């Protein structure tokens, strides 16, 4: 079985979230194909194109448990948004290349 190897490209953003969603300031960089998401508290996350940013809500986001890294395929220009489940926190978004 083949497992792709992803390595950090040096671009990292932290997004603070509470009962109000936080969104990455900068869109995903050219050459990035995957991001690693790691949250300090359970949250809901959305990934959307910069032309149509979808702010995370408890109804439209996917659940990300606290301190559990998740690798997600992205497109250049995407933005990531997060909102708390029950406690505020920070979502670390690390761009990866494979």
Residue pairs with C-beta under 8 A, 6 or more apart in sequence:
4 98
5 98
6 33
6 34
6 36
6 71
6 96
6 97
6 98
7 96
7 97
7 98
8 36
8 94
8 95
8 96
9 29
9 31
9 32
9 95
9 96
9 97
10 95
11 26
11 29
11 32
11 94
11 95
12 92
12 93
12 94
12 95
13 24
13 25
13 26
13 80
13 92
13 93
14 90
14 91
14 92
14 93
15 22
15 23
15 24
15 80
15 81
15 82
15 90
15 91
15 93
16 22
16 88
16 89
16 90
17 43
17 56
17 82
17 83
17 84
17 88
17 89
17 90
17 91
18 83
18 84
18 88
19 83
19 84
19 88
20 83
21 55
21 56
21 57
21 81
21 82
21 83
22 81
22 82
22 83
22 91
23 53
23 55
23 56
23 79
23 80
23 81
23 82
24 79
24 80
24 81
24 93
27 50
27 76
27 77
27 78
27 79
28 35
28 74
28 75
28 76
28 77
28 78
28 79
28 95
29 76
29 95
30 76
31 76
31 97
32 74
32 76
32 95
32 96
32 97
33 73
33 74
33 96
33 97
33 98
34 71
34 72
34 73
34 74
34 95
34 96
34 97
34 98
35 71
35 72
35 74
35 80
35 93
35 94
35 95
35 96
36 69
36 70
36 71
36 92
36 93
36 94
36 96
37 45
37 64
37 69
37 70
37 71
37 72
37 80
37 91
37 92
37 93
38 67
38 68
38 69
38 70
38 91
38 92
38 94
39 45
39 64
39 65
39 66
39 67
39 68
39 82
39 89
39 90
39 91
39 92
40 66
40 67
40 89
40 90
40 91
41 66
41 84
41 85
41 86
41 87
41 88
41 89
42 63
42 64
42 65
42 66
42 84
42 85
42 86
42 87
42 89
43 56
43 61
43 63
43 64
43 66
43 82
43 83
43 84
43 85
43 89
43 91
44 56
44 57
44 58
44 60
44 61
44 62
44 63
44 64
44 82
44 83
44 85
45 56
45 61
45 62
45 64
45 80
45 81
45 82
45 91
46 54
46 55
46 56
46 57
46 60
46 61
46 62
46 80
46 81
46 82
47 72
47 74
47 78
47 79
47 80
47 81
48 54
48 78
48 79
48 81
49 75
49 77
49 78
49 79
50 77
50 78
50 79
51 77
53 79
53 81
54 60
54 81
55 81
55 83
56 81
56 82
56 83
57 83
58 83
58 85
61 81
61 82
61 83
63 85
64 70
64 82
64 91
66 89
71 96
74 80
80 91
80 93
82 91
